[in-house]
Amino acid sequence: MKEKVNAILEMYSHSGRDSLIPILQEIQEQVGCLNEDAVVMVGKHLNIPTSKIYGLATFYNQFRFEKKGKHHIQACNGTSCRMNGSKWIIDYIEKNLKIKNGQTTRNGLFSLEVLTCMGACHLGPVISINGEYHTELTPVKLKSILDELIIE
C-alpha cells in the first residue's frame, strides 16, 4: 500500500494543495480506500494537517475509508424509492449483514452505500450490486438475492 501511495505522490511531486482531490481520488482508485496511513502520507507531502484532509474527504461522498466488499451494494434512498419502501430495504441489509452505510462486513463479502438517487425512480425500490440493478424489490426478492450471494 505504501509503495502505491508513494508512487502516486511522486507523480504529484511538484504539486500544491490544489492537487489534494486528484491525489485522494488516485489513491482510492489504486488502494481501494483512503486509510489512515495514506492520509498521513498525503498530509506530509502537501504540508496539510490530516484533520483538514479528513474534513475534505468526509465532505465528499465519493471517498471511502473502508475497501468495498466483494459484493458492493448501493441502495437508493431517493424520494420515490423511499415512498416505495427503501427504508425497509436498508434496514434489512443493515440488520442481516450487520453493517451500516459506508461499512464493509468483516469477511469482506459485502459493503453498503446508501445513495440519494440512482435514476430508476419508476422502478423503486432499487439496489445495485456491483453495477447490476435489482428493481421493484420486495422482502422475499431481496432475501433471495442476498442468500444467493452468500452461498456463492
N, C-alpha and C positions, 0 to 999 in steps of 0.2 A: 504494500500500500504506500509506504513512504517513498519508494522508488518512483511510483507513478505520479505522486504529488510533486516530488522534486522535478521530474521531467516536465510537468505542466508549468511549474513556477519558472523553470529555465526558459520556456517559450515566452514567458512574460517578464523576462529579466530586466527590461528597461521600461516597464510599465509602472503606472502610479495607481492611486486609489480608484481612478475611473475604470480600471480593469477588474475591479472586485467581482462584479456579477459574472462576467465571462469566465473568470478563473474558477469561481464556485460551480458554474454550470459544467465546465470541463472536468473538474474533479468528480462531481456527481456522476457524470457520464462514464468516466473511466473507473472509478472506485465503487460506485453504486449508491453512495450516500455521502453526506458531509459528517464525518465523525470528528471527535474532539481533537485528535492528533492533526487532522488536515486543517481544521480551523486555526489551531495554534500556529502551524507552519505558514499559513497564508498571512496571519496577523504579523508574524515576524518579517515575512518577505515584504509586505506593504507598509509595515510600521503602523498598523491599525490595531487598537485593542480588540481582543477576542469578543468582548461584550458588544462592541459595535457590529462585528461580523455576525454574531448570533442575532442581534436585533434586526439586521437586514434580512438574514436568511429565514427568520421566523415570520417576517412580514409577508414574504412572497411564498405562496403555497406550492410553487414548483420545486422547492428544496425539501429534501428528506434527510432525517438524521438516523434513519434505520434503513437497511437494504430492503428492497422489495422481496416478497416471498416468491416462491416458485409459481404460485397462483396469485397474481395481483388483482384484487377485487376493487373495482371502482363502483361505488353506489351513488346513484343520483338522488339528491335531496332538494331538487328544484320544486317550485310551487306546484306544478302539475303532478309530478311524481309523489310529492308529499300528500297531495289531496287523494291520490290513489293508493296510499299505503306504504310509502318508502320508509316511514318511521319503523314499522314492524320489521321490515327487511333489515335495516341497520341494527335494530335491537337484537334480532335473531342471530345475525352474523357475530355481533359483539359477544352475545351470551354463549353461543355454541363454539366459537373459535377462541374465546377468551382474549380478544384483542379489542382495542379502541381505534378510532380514526388515527391514521399515521403510524400504526404499530404493525409488527410482524410477529407471527406465532414463534414460540421458542424453537420449534423444529424447522423453521424457515419455509414451511409449506405455504402459508397464507399471509397476505398483507392486506390491509384495508385502507382505502382512501375515499372519503366522502366528498362528492363534488356538488357544486351549486347547480349545474345543468349539464346534461350530456347531449342535448339536442334531439331527444327522441320523445318529446313530451306526449305525443299522442299514443305512445306505446308503453307508458309507465304503469307501474313502477319498473325501473330499468337498472340492471347492473351490467358491468363489463368485466370479464375475467380474461386477462391477457389480451385485451382488444376484441374479444368475442362477446357480442351483445346478447343478453338474455332479457326478453321483454315480457310485459304483461304477467309479471310474476305473481304467483300465489304461494302460500306457505308450503304446499306439497311440492310444487315445482322447484322452489328454492332448496328445500331439503334434499330433493333428488339430485340436483346439480352439485351441491356440496358433498353429499355422500359419494357420488361418482368420483369426485376429485380426491377424496380421502383414500379411496380404495386404490387409485392409480399406482 
